[in-house]
Amino acid sequence: MKSPQHFAWALIWSVVSSGIAAAQQPGDTVIAIRETPVKLEDEVRQTLSAGQPVTVYAVQGDWLWVSRDCTGWVTRTDVEAPLQAIERFSVLIGRNPCNADAFLARGNAKLCDGRFEDAIADYNEALRLDCRKLPALTGR
């Protein structure tokens, strides 16, 4: 029989190792999971919308130097790898299947994950729910 200490260490290890696996590295594409300020020093230069992909170019503690449509620093907690972002936006869609923004964001994450047909289906649904979602139209 395993001791309570064994289970505590196993729990700690699982938390630590999952954080290591999800750590962003230069070259990774990450997805904004909420409105995310992109900063240069203390100044916000731009705000990423939920679902907007960026590429990591440098890592400095909890900050990531990113670029694509904009360049600057974002915090690690505001972005996730495409697979984790897909899961996060799927939960939002499950809670509110009329959330066009969540479909658009999940479509972007699927596109970055190479799931092109699934991304198009999400873009189509975002457009069906809100025909003013221009990024969904251009994403297709």
DSSP file with accessible surface (Angstrom, degrees, kcal/mol):
  #  RESIDUE AA STRUCTURE BP1 BP2  ACC     N-H-->O    O-->H-N    N-H-->O    O-->H-N    TCO  KAPPA ALPHA  PHI   PSI    X-CA   Y-CA   Z-CA
    1    1 A M              0   0  239      0, 0.0     2,-0.2     0, 0.0     0, 0.0   0.000 360.0 360.0 360.0 136.2    0.0    0.0    0.0
    2    2 A K        -     0   0  120      1,-0.1     0, 0.0     2,-0.0     0, 0.0  -0.533 360.0-121.4 -78.7 144.5    1.3    3.4   -0.9
    3    3 A S     >  -     0   0   55     -2,-0.2     4,-1.6     1,-0.1     3,-0.3  -0.390  22.7-112.0 -80.4 160.1    1.8    6.0    1.8
    4    4 A P  H  > S+     0   0  112      0, 0.0     4,-2.2     0, 0.0     5,-0.1   0.855 119.8  58.6 -59.5 -31.5    0.1    9.4    1.8
    5    5 A Q  H  > S+     0   0  142      1,-0.2     4,-2.6     2,-0.2     5,-0.2   0.892 101.3  54.6 -64.5 -38.9    3.5   11.0    1.1
    6    6 A H  H  > S+     0   0   87     -3,-0.3     4,-2.3     1,-0.2    -1,-0.2   0.927 110.0  46.1 -59.7 -45.5    3.9    8.9   -2.1
    7    7 A F  H  X S+     0   0  126     -4,-1.6     4,-2.4     2,-0.2    -1,-0.2   0.878 110.7  53.2 -66.1 -37.9    0.6   10.3   -3.4
    8    8 A A  H  X S+     0   0   49     -4,-2.2     4,-2.5     2,-0.2    -2,-0.2   0.934 111.0  46.2 -62.5 -44.9    1.5   13.8   -2.4
    9    9 A W  H  X S+     0   0  173     -4,-2.6     4,-2.7     2,-0.2    -2,-0.2   0.894 111.2  52.4 -65.4 -37.9    4.8   13.6   -4.3
   10   10 A A  H  X S+     0   0   48     -4,-2.3     4,-2.3    -5,-0.2    -1,-0.2   0.920 110.7  47.9 -63.6 -40.5    3.0   12.0   -7.3
   11   11 A L  H  X S+     0   0  114     -4,-2.4     4,-2.1     2,-0.2    -2,-0.2   0.938 112.3  48.4 -65.1 -45.3    0.5   14.9   -7.3
   12   12 A I  H  X S+     0   0   86     -4,-2.5     4,-2.6     1,-0.2     5,-0.2   0.935 111.9  50.0 -60.2 -45.0    3.3   17.5   -7.1
   13   13 A W  H  X S+     0   0  167     -4,-2.7     4,-3.2     1,-0.2     5,-0.3   0.915 108.6  51.8 -62.1 -40.9    5.2   15.8   -9.9
   14   14 A S  H  X S+     0   0   56     -4,-2.3     4,-1.8    -5,-0.2    -1,-0.2   0.909 112.0  46.5 -65.4 -37.7    2.1   15.7  -12.2
   15   15 A V  H  X S+     0   0   89     -4,-2.1     4,-1.7     2,-0.2    -2,-0.2   0.949 116.4  44.2 -67.4 -46.4    1.6   19.4  -11.6
   16   16 A V  H  X S+     0   0   70     -4,-2.6     4,-2.0     1,-0.2    -2,-0.2   0.945 114.6  47.9 -65.3 -45.7    5.2   20.3  -12.2
   17   17 A S  H  X S+     0   0   37     -4,-3.2     4,-2.4    -5,-0.2    -1,-0.2   0.869 108.8  53.7 -68.8 -32.8    5.6   18.1  -15.2
   18   18 A S  H  X S+     0   0   70     -4,-1.8     4,-1.5    -5,-0.3    -1,-0.2   0.891 109.0  50.2 -68.4 -33.4    2.4   19.4  -16.9
   19   19 A G  H  < S+     0   0   44     -4,-1.7     4,-0.5     2,-0.2    -2,-0.2   0.892 109.9  50.5 -67.8 -37.5    3.8   22.9  -16.5
   20   20 A I  H >< S+     0   0  111     -4,-2.0     3,-1.2     1,-0.2    -2,-0.2   0.936 109.3  50.6 -65.9 -42.2    7.1   21.9  -18.1
   21   21 A A  H 3< S+     0   0   88     -4,-2.4    -1,-0.2     1,-0.3    -2,-0.2   0.845 112.3  47.1 -65.8 -31.4    5.3   20.3  -21.0
   22   22 A A  T 3< S+     0   0   49     -4,-1.5    -1,-0.3    -5,-0.2    -2,-0.2   0.461  82.6 124.0 -90.5  -0.8    3.2   23.4  -21.6
   23   23 A A    <   -     0   0   32     -3,-1.2     2,-0.3    -4,-0.5    -3,-0.0  -0.379  61.9-125.8 -64.6 134.7    6.1   25.8  -21.4
   24   24 A Q        -     0   0   17     -2,-0.1    -1,-0.1     4,-0.0    -2,-0.1  -0.599  28.4-171.2 -84.4 143.1    6.5   28.0  -24.5
   25   25 A Q    >   -     0   0  101     -2,-0.3     3,-2.3    31,-0.1    31,-0.3  -0.882  38.1 -75.7-128.4 158.1    9.8   28.1  -26.3
   26   26 A P  T 3  S+     0   0   74      0, 0.0    31,-0.2     0, 0.0     3,-0.1  -0.281 120.1  30.6 -53.8 135.8   11.2   30.2  -29.2
   27   27 A G  T 3  S+     0   0   57     29,-3.6     2,-0.1     1,-0.4    30,-0.1   0.123  90.9 124.6  98.3 -18.4    9.7   29.0  -32.4
   28   28 A D    <   -     0   0   68     -3,-2.3    28,-3.0    28,-0.1     2,-0.5  -0.456  57.4-135.4 -73.1 145.1    6.4   27.9  -30.9
   29   29 A T  E     -A   55   0A  42     26,-0.2     2,-0.3    -2,-0.1    26,-0.2  -0.881  28.5-174.2 -94.9 132.0    3.1   29.3  -32.2
   30   30 A V  E     -A   54   0A   1     24,-2.8    24,-2.4    -2,-0.5     2,-0.4  -0.882  16.9-134.8-126.2 159.9    0.8   30.2  -29.3
   31   31 A I  E     -AB  53  80A   0     49,-3.2    49,-2.0    -2,-0.3     2,-0.3  -0.946  20.7-120.4-117.9 131.1   -2.8   31.4  -29.2
   32   32 A A  E     - B   0  79A   0     20,-2.2    19,-3.7    -2,-0.4    47,-0.3  -0.522  21.4-166.0 -66.2 130.2   -4.1   34.3  -27.2
   33   33 A I  S    S+     0   0   13     45,-2.4     2,-0.3    -2,-0.3    17,-0.2   0.488  70.9   5.2 -99.9  -3.6   -6.8   32.9  -24.9
   34   34 A R  S    S-     0   0  100     44,-0.6     2,-0.2    15,-0.1    17,-0.1  -0.923 110.5 -52.9-158.1 175.4   -8.2   36.3  -23.9
   35   35 A E        -     0   0  151     -2,-0.3    14,-0.2    15,-0.1    -2,-0.1  -0.468  66.5-165.1 -59.6 125.1   -7.7   39.9  -24.9
   36   36 A T  E     -C   48   0A   0     12,-2.4    12,-3.3    -2,-0.2     2,-0.2  -0.964  16.5-134.5-126.9 119.2   -4.0   40.2  -24.4
   37   37 A P  E     -C   47   0A  47      0, 0.0     2,-0.6     0, 0.0    38,-0.3  -0.497  13.2-149.5 -71.0 135.8   -1.9   43.4  -24.2
   38   38 A V  E     -C   46   0A   0      8,-3.4     7,-3.1    -2,-0.2     8,-1.3  -0.951  24.7-162.3-104.6 118.4    1.3   43.4  -26.2
   39   39 A K  E     -CD  44  73A  66     34,-2.7    34,-3.3    -2,-0.6     2,-0.5  -0.774  28.1-166.4-112.0 149.6    3.8   45.6  -24.5
   40   40 A L  E >  S-C   43   0A  56      3,-2.6     3,-1.9    -2,-0.3     2,-0.2  -0.978  81.8 -42.4-126.9 110.3    7.0   47.4  -25.3
   41   41 A E  T 3  S-     0   0  177     -2,-0.5    32,-0.1     1,-0.3    -2,-0.0  -0.480 124.8 -28.3  59.4-125.8    8.5   48.4  -22.0
   42   42 A D  T 3  S+     0   0  159     -2,-0.2     2,-0.4    -3,-0.1    -1,-0.3   0.435 118.9  98.4 -96.8   1.8    5.6   49.7  -20.0
   43   43 A E  E <  S-C   40   0A 112     -3,-1.9    -3,-2.6     1,-0.0     2,-0.6  -0.763  71.2-133.2 -97.8 130.3    3.5   50.8  -23.0
   44   44 A V  E     +C   39   0A  72     -2,-0.4    -5,-0.2    -5,-0.2     3,-0.1  -0.716  24.8 179.8 -78.1 118.2    0.7   48.7  -24.5
   45   45 A R  E     -     0   0A 140     -7,-3.1     2,-0.3    -2,-0.6    -6,-0.2   0.762  62.9 -16.4 -90.0 -31.7    1.4   48.7  -28.2
   46   46 A Q  E     -C   38   0A  79     -8,-1.3    -8,-3.4   -10,-0.0     2,-0.5  -0.971  60.1-122.2-163.6 165.6   -1.5   46.6  -29.3
   47   47 A T  E     -C   37   0A  69     -2,-0.3     2,-0.3   -10,-0.2   -12,-0.1  -0.988  20.0-141.7-123.0 126.3   -4.1   44.1  -27.9
   48   48 A L  E     -C   36   0A   0    -12,-3.3   -12,-2.4    -2,-0.5     2,-0.2  -0.654  19.7-132.4 -79.1 140.3   -4.4   40.6  -29.3
   49   49 A S    >   -     0   0   65     -2,-0.3     3,-2.3   -14,-0.2   -17,-0.3  -0.563  39.6 -79.7 -86.7 158.3   -7.9   39.3  -29.5
   50   50 A A  T 3  S+     0   0   40      1,-0.3   -17,-0.2    -2,-0.2    -1,-0.1  -0.350 120.8  24.0 -57.2 130.5   -8.8   35.8  -28.2
   51   51 A G  T 3  S+     0   0    0    -19,-3.7    -1,-0.3     1,-0.3   -18,-0.1   0.302  85.1 137.4  95.4  -7.4   -7.7   33.3  -30.7
   52   52 A Q    <   -     0   0   25     -3,-2.3   -20,-2.2   -20,-0.1    -1,-0.3  -0.580  46.7-139.2 -76.5 125.2   -5.1   35.4  -32.4
   53   53 A P  E     +A   31   0A  21      0, 0.0    16,-0.4     0, 0.0     2,-0.3  -0.577  25.2 172.9 -85.2 147.2   -1.9   33.4  -33.1
   54   54 A V  E     -A   30   0A   0    -24,-2.4   -24,-2.8    -2,-0.2     2,-0.4  -0.959  28.6-119.6-143.0 161.0    1.6   34.7  -32.6
   55   55 A T  E     -AE  29  67A  21     12,-2.3    12,-1.7    -2,-0.3     2,-0.4  -0.877  23.6-128.2-105.9 136.5    5.1   33.2  -32.8
   56   56 A V  E     + E   0  66A   0    -28,-3.0   -29,-3.6    -2,-0.4    10,-0.2  -0.686  31.2 168.2 -83.1 129.9    7.4   33.1  -29.7
   57   57 A Y  E     +     0   0A 135      8,-3.6     2,-0.3    -2,-0.4     9,-0.2   0.623  65.6   9.9-113.6 -23.4   10.8   34.5  -30.4
   58   58 A A  E     - E   0  65A  37      7,-1.2     7,-2.7   -33,-0.1     2,-0.4  -0.987  58.9-146.9-155.5 153.8   12.2   34.9  -26.9
   59   59 A V  E     + E   0  64A  48     -2,-0.3     2,-0.3     5,-0.2     5,-0.2  -0.992  15.3 173.5-126.5 131.0   11.4   33.9  -23.4
   60   60 A Q  E >   - E   0  63A 132      3,-3.0     3,-2.1    -2,-0.4     2,-0.3  -0.823  63.8 -67.4-138.2  92.7   12.2   35.9  -20.3
   61   61 A G  T 3  S-     0   0   58     -2,-0.3    -1,-0.1     1,-0.3     0, 0.0  -0.424 119.2  -9.8  63.8-121.5   10.7   34.5  -17.1
   62   62 A D  T 3  S+     0   0  120     -2,-0.3    14,-2.6    -3,-0.1     2,-0.4   0.345 122.5  89.8 -89.4   6.4    6.9   34.8  -17.4
   63   63 A W  E <   -EF  60  75A  97     -3,-2.1    -3,-3.0    12,-0.2     2,-0.4  -0.848  57.7-160.4-110.5 142.7    7.2   37.1  -20.5
   64   64 A L  E     -EF  59  74A   0     10,-3.0    10,-2.2    -2,-0.4     2,-0.7  -0.978  14.9-140.3-120.5 130.1    7.3   36.0  -24.1
   65   65 A W  E     +EF  58  73A  69     -7,-2.7    -8,-3.6    -2,-0.4    -7,-1.2  -0.819  38.2 177.0 -86.3 117.2    8.6   38.1  -27.0
   66   66 A V  E     +EF  56  72A   0      6,-3.1     6,-2.0    -2,-0.7     2,-0.3  -0.828  15.6 179.6-124.6 160.8    6.1   37.5  -29.8
   67   67 A S  E     +EF  55  71A  28    -12,-1.7   -12,-2.3    -2,-0.3     4,-0.2  -0.984  32.1 106.7-156.7 150.4    5.5   38.6  -33.3
   68   68 A R  S    S+     0   0  110      2,-0.9   -14,-0.1    -2,-0.3     3,-0.1  -0.559 105.2   0.5-175.3 -88.4    3.1   38.1  -36.2
   69   69 A D  S    S+     0   0  119    -16,-0.4     2,-0.3    -2,-0.1   -15,-0.1   0.645 143.8  19.3 -84.6 -17.3    0.7   41.0  -36.8
   70   70 A C  S    S-     0   0    9      2,-0.1    -2,-0.9   -24,-0.0     2,-0.4  -0.963  72.8-139.9-146.7 161.1    2.3   42.8  -33.8
   71   71 A T  E     + F   0  67A  64     -2,-0.3     2,-0.3    -4,-0.2    -4,-0.2  -0.988  48.1  77.2-130.7 135.1    5.6   42.6  -31.9
   72   72 A G  E    S- F   0  66A   0     -6,-2.0    -6,-3.1    -2,-0.4     2,-0.4  -0.977  73.3 -45.6 161.3-165.8    6.2   42.9  -28.2
   73   73 A W  E     +DF  39  65A  54    -34,-3.3   -34,-2.7    -2,-0.3     2,-0.3  -0.775  43.3 175.7 -99.9 137.0    5.9   41.1  -24.8
   74   74 A V  E     - F   0  64A   0    -10,-2.2   -10,-3.0    -2,-0.4     2,-0.2  -0.931  33.8-106.1-129.1 159.0    3.0   39.1  -23.6
   75   75 A T  E >   - F   0  63A  31     -2,-0.3     3,-1.7   -38,-0.3     4,-0.3  -0.602  22.9-124.1 -85.5 148.3    2.6   37.1  -20.4
   76   76 A R  G >  S+     0   0   55    -14,-2.6     3,-1.3     1,-0.3    -1,-0.1   0.812 109.0  62.6 -55.6 -34.5    2.7   33.3  -20.5
   77   77 A T  G 3  S+     0   0  105    -15,-0.3    -1,-0.3     1,-0.3   -14,-0.1   0.623  96.7  58.5 -72.8 -11.1   -0.7   33.1  -18.8
   78   78 A D  G <  S+     0   0   23     -3,-1.7   -45,-2.4   -41,-0.1   -44,-0.6   0.444 106.4  49.6 -95.0  -3.2   -2.4   34.9  -21.6
   79   79 A V  E <   -B   32   0A   2     -3,-1.3     2,-0.3    -4,-0.3   -47,-0.2  -0.940  59.0-174.1-135.1 157.3   -1.5   32.4  -24.3
   80   80 A E  E     -B   31   0A  38    -49,-2.0   -49,-3.2    -2,-0.3   -57,-0.0  -0.962  37.2 -89.3-142.7 162.2   -1.6   28.6  -24.8
   81   81 A A     >  -     0   0   36     -2,-0.3     4,-2.6   -51,-0.2     3,-0.3  -0.309  51.4-102.2 -63.9 154.8   -0.4   26.1  -27.3
   82   82 A P  H  > S+     0   0   20      0, 0.0     4,-2.7     0, 0.0     5,-0.2   0.884 119.9  51.6 -52.1 -43.9   -2.9   25.4  -30.1
   83   83 A L  H  > S+     0   0   86      1,-0.2     4,-1.9     2,-0.2     5,-0.1   0.915 112.5  45.0 -63.0 -42.2   -4.2   22.1  -28.6
   84   84 A Q  H  > S+     0   0   77     -3,-0.3     4,-2.5     2,-0.2    -1,-0.2   0.891 112.8  51.8 -67.7 -37.4   -4.8   23.6  -25.2
   85   85 A A  H  X S+     0   0    0     -4,-2.6     4,-3.0     2,-0.2     5,-0.3   0.908 106.7  53.8 -65.0 -40.1   -6.5   26.7  -26.8
   86   86 A I  H  X S+     0   0   11     -4,-2.7     4,-2.3    -5,-0.2    -2,-0.2   0.937 110.5  46.9 -58.5 -46.0   -8.8   24.4  -28.8
   87   87 A E  H  X S+     0   0  128     -4,-1.9     4,-1.9     2,-0.2    -2,-0.2   0.932 112.6  49.7 -61.4 -45.4   -9.8   22.7  -25.6
   88   88 A R  H  X S+     0   0  100     -4,-2.5     4,-1.7     1,-0.2    -2,-0.2   0.934 113.9  43.9 -61.0 -47.6  -10.4   26.0  -23.8
   89   89 A F  H  X S+     0   0    3     -4,-3.0     4,-2.4     1,-0.2    -1,-0.2   0.842 108.8  58.5 -71.0 -29.1  -12.5   27.5  -26.7
   90   90 A S  H  X S+     0   0   40     -4,-2.3     4,-2.5    -5,-0.3    -1,-0.2   0.890 104.5  51.5 -64.0 -38.7  -14.5   24.2  -27.0
   91   91 A V  H  X S+     0   0   76     -4,-1.9     4,-1.9     2,-0.2    -2,-0.2   0.931 109.5  49.6 -62.6 -43.9  -15.5   24.5  -23.3
   92   92 A L  H  X S+     0   0   62     -4,-1.7     4,-1.9     1,-0.2    -2,-0.2   0.911 111.3  49.0 -60.6 -41.8  -16.7   28.1  -24.1
   93   93 A I  H  < S+     0   0   16     -4,-2.4    -1,-0.2     1,-0.2    -2,-0.2   0.899 107.9  54.8 -65.6 -39.0  -18.7   26.8  -27.1
   94   94 A G  H  < S+     0   0   65     -4,-2.5    -1,-0.2     1,-0.2    -2,-0.2   0.875 111.3  44.9 -61.1 -35.9  -20.2   24.1  -24.9
   95   95 A R  H  < S+     0   0  192     -4,-1.9    -1,-0.2     1,-0.3    -2,-0.2   0.810 133.9  15.3 -75.6 -32.9  -21.4   26.7  -22.4
   96   96 A N    ><  -     0   0   78     -4,-1.9     3,-1.8    -5,-0.2    -1,-0.3  -0.718  62.1-174.9-145.7  90.2  -22.7   29.0  -25.2
   97   97 A P  T 3  S+     0   0   81      0, 0.0    -4,-0.1     0, 0.0    -3,-0.1   0.526  85.4  62.8 -67.6  -0.8  -23.1   27.4  -28.6
   98   98 A C  T 3   +     0   0   90     -5,-0.1     2,-1.3    31,-0.0     3,-0.1   0.210  69.9 118.6-104.5  15.5  -24.1   30.9  -30.0
   99   99 A N    <>  -     0   0   42     -3,-1.8     4,-1.7     1,-0.2     3,-0.3  -0.656  38.2-179.5 -87.0  92.2  -20.7   32.4  -29.2
  100  100 A A  H  > S+     0   0    9     -2,-1.3     4,-2.5     1,-0.2    -1,-0.2   0.864  80.2  57.6 -61.2 -35.9  -19.3   33.4  -32.6
  101  101 A D  H  > S+     0   0   93      1,-0.2     4,-2.7     2,-0.2    -1,-0.2   0.892 105.2  50.4 -63.2 -38.4  -16.1   34.8  -31.1
  102  102 A A  H  > S+     0   0    3     -3,-0.3     4,-2.8     2,-0.2     5,-0.2   0.894 110.4  49.5 -67.6 -38.3  -15.3   31.4  -29.5
  103  103 A F  H  X S+     0   0   18     -4,-1.7     4,-2.5     2,-0.2    -2,-0.2   0.921 112.5  47.9 -64.9 -42.1  -15.9   29.6  -32.9
  104  104 A L  H  X S+     0   0   21     -4,-2.5     4,-2.2     2,-0.2    -2,-0.2   0.942 113.6  47.1 -62.7 -46.3  -13.6   32.1  -34.6
  105  105 A A  H  X S+     0   0    1     -4,-2.7     4,-2.1     1,-0.2    -2,-0.2   0.920 113.4  47.8 -62.8 -44.0  -10.9   31.7  -31.9
  106  106 A R  H  X S+     0   0   39     -4,-2.8     4,-2.8     1,-0.2    -1,-0.2   0.900 108.9  55.1 -66.4 -36.0  -11.1   27.9  -32.0
  107  107 A G  H  X S+     0   0    0     -4,-2.5     4,-2.4    -5,-0.2    -1,-0.2   0.923 107.7  49.4 -61.0 -42.6  -10.9   28.0  -35.8
  108  108 A N  H  X S+     0   0   29     -4,-2.2     4,-2.2     2,-0.2    -1,-0.2   0.917 111.4  48.8 -61.6 -42.7   -7.7   30.0  -35.6
  109  109 A A  H  X S+     0   0    0     -4,-2.1     4,-1.3     1,-0.2    -2,-0.2   0.911 111.7  49.3 -64.8 -40.6   -6.3   27.5  -33.1
  110  110 A K  H  <>S+     0   0   17     -4,-2.8     5,-2.6     2,-0.2     4,-0.2   0.893 108.2  54.1 -65.6 -38.5   -7.3   24.6  -35.3
  111  111 A L  H ><5S+     0   0   70     -4,-2.4     3,-1.6     1,-0.2    -2,-0.2   0.933 108.4  48.9 -59.9 -45.0   -5.7   26.3  -38.3
  112  112 A C  H 3<5S+     0   0   44     -4,-2.2    -1,-0.2     1,-0.3    -2,-0.2   0.763 108.8  54.6 -66.2 -24.2   -2.4   26.6  -36.4
  113  113 A D  T 3<5S-     0   0   62     -4,-1.3    -1,-0.3    -5,-0.2    -2,-0.2   0.387 119.6-110.8 -88.7   1.2   -2.7   22.9  -35.5
  114  114 A G  T < 5S+     0   0   39     -3,-1.6     2,-1.3    -4,-0.2    -3,-0.2   0.606  77.9 132.1  81.9  12.0   -3.0   22.0  -39.2
  115  115 A R     >< +     0   0   86     -5,-2.6     4,-2.2     1,-0.2     5,-0.2  -0.577  24.8 164.9 -96.4  73.0   -6.7   20.9  -38.9
  116  116 A F  H  >  +     0   0  123     -2,-1.3     4,-2.4     1,-0.2    -1,-0.2   0.882  68.5  47.4 -64.3 -46.3   -7.8   22.9  -41.9
  117  117 A E  H  > S+     0   0  148      1,-0.2     4,-2.1     2,-0.2    -1,-0.2   0.911 114.2  48.6 -63.9 -40.9  -11.2   21.3  -42.6
  118  118 A D  H  > S+     0   0   72      2,-0.2     4,-2.0     1,-0.2    -1,-0.2   0.878 110.3  52.2 -65.5 -38.1  -12.1   21.6  -38.9
  119  119 A A  H  X S+     0   0    1     -4,-2.2     4,-2.7     2,-0.2    -2,-0.2   0.934 108.4  50.3 -63.2 -44.4  -11.0   25.3  -38.9
  120  120 A I  H  X S+     0   0   54     -4,-2.4     4,-2.9     1,-0.2    -2,-0.2   0.913 108.1  53.3 -61.2 -40.3  -13.1   26.0  -42.0
  121  121 A A  H  X S+     0   0   54     -4,-2.1     4,-2.1     1,-0.2    -1,-0.2   0.915 110.8  46.6 -61.8 -40.9  -16.1   24.4  -40.2
  122  122 A D  H  X S+     0   0    7     -4,-2.0     4,-2.5     2,-0.2    -2,-0.2   0.904 112.0  50.3 -67.7 -40.5  -15.6   26.7  -37.2
  123  123 A Y  H  X S+     0   0    1     -4,-2.7     4,-2.4     2,-0.2    -2,-0.2   0.920 110.0  51.0 -61.9 -42.6  -15.2   29.8  -39.4
  124  124 A N  H  X S+     0   0   63     -4,-2.9     4,-2.3     1,-0.2    -2,-0.2   0.911 110.9  48.2 -60.5 -41.8  -18.4   28.9  -41.2
  125  125 A E  H  X S+     0   0   49     -4,-2.1     4,-2.4     2,-0.2    -2,-0.2   0.906 109.4  52.5 -67.1 -39.9  -20.2   28.5  -37.9
  126  126 A A  H  X S+     0   0    0     -4,-2.5     4,-2.2     1,-0.2    -2,-0.2   0.926 112.2  46.4 -59.9 -42.2  -18.9   31.9  -36.7
  127  127 A L  H  < S+     0   0   27     -4,-2.4    -2,-0.2     2,-0.2    -1,-0.2   0.872 109.6  53.5 -67.9 -37.6  -20.1   33.5  -39.9
  128  128 A R  H  < S+     0   0  170     -4,-2.3     3,-0.3     1,-0.2    -1,-0.2   0.917 114.4  42.1 -62.0 -40.8  -23.5   31.8  -39.6
  129  129 A L  H  < S+     0   0   46     -4,-2.4     2,-0.3     1,-0.3    -2,-0.2   0.827 136.7  10.3 -75.7 -32.9  -23.8   33.2  -36.0
  130  130 A D    ><  -     0   0   34     -4,-2.2     3,-1.9    -5,-0.2    -1,-0.3  -0.776  60.9-165.2-151.4 100.0  -22.5   36.7  -36.9
  131  131 A C  T 3  S+     0   0  111     -3,-0.3    -4,-0.1     1,-0.3    -3,-0.1   0.574  85.7  71.5 -67.2  -6.1  -22.0   37.5  -40.6
  132  132 A R  T 3   +     0   0  200      1,-0.1     2,-2.1    -5,-0.1    -1,-0.3   0.417  63.6 111.3 -88.7   3.4  -19.9   40.6  -39.5
  133  133 A K    X>  +     0   0   40     -3,-1.9     4,-1.3     1,-0.2     3,-0.9  -0.497  41.1 174.0 -79.3  77.7  -17.0   38.3  -38.5
  134  134 A L  H 3> S+     0   0  109     -2,-2.1     4,-2.5     1,-0.2     3,-0.3   0.883  72.8  59.4 -56.2 -40.9  -14.6   39.4  -41.2
  135  135 A P  H 3> S+     0   0   70      0, 0.0     4,-2.0     0, 0.0    -1,-0.2   0.864 102.7  54.4 -60.5 -30.2  -11.7   37.4  -39.8
  136  136 A A  H <> S+     0   0    0     -3,-0.9     4,-1.0     2,-0.2    -2,-0.2   0.898 108.6  48.7 -67.5 -37.2  -13.8   34.2  -40.2
  137  137 A L  H  < S+     0   0   86     -4,-1.3     3,-0.4    -3,-0.3    -1,-0.2   0.931 114.7  43.5 -67.4 -44.2  -14.4   35.0  -43.8
  138  138 A T  H  < S+     0   0  108     -4,-2.5    -1,-0.2     1,-0.2    -2,-0.2   0.796 107.4  61.5 -73.9 -25.4  -10.7   35.6  -44.5
  139  139 A G  H  <        0   0   25     -4,-2.0    -1,-0.2    -5,-0.3    -2,-0.2   0.777 360.0 360.0 -68.7 -26.6   -9.6   32.6  -42.5
  140  140 A R     <        0   0  139     -4,-1.0    -1,-0.2    -3,-0.4    -2,-0.2   0.748 360.0 360.0 -72.4 360.0  -11.5   30.3  -44.8
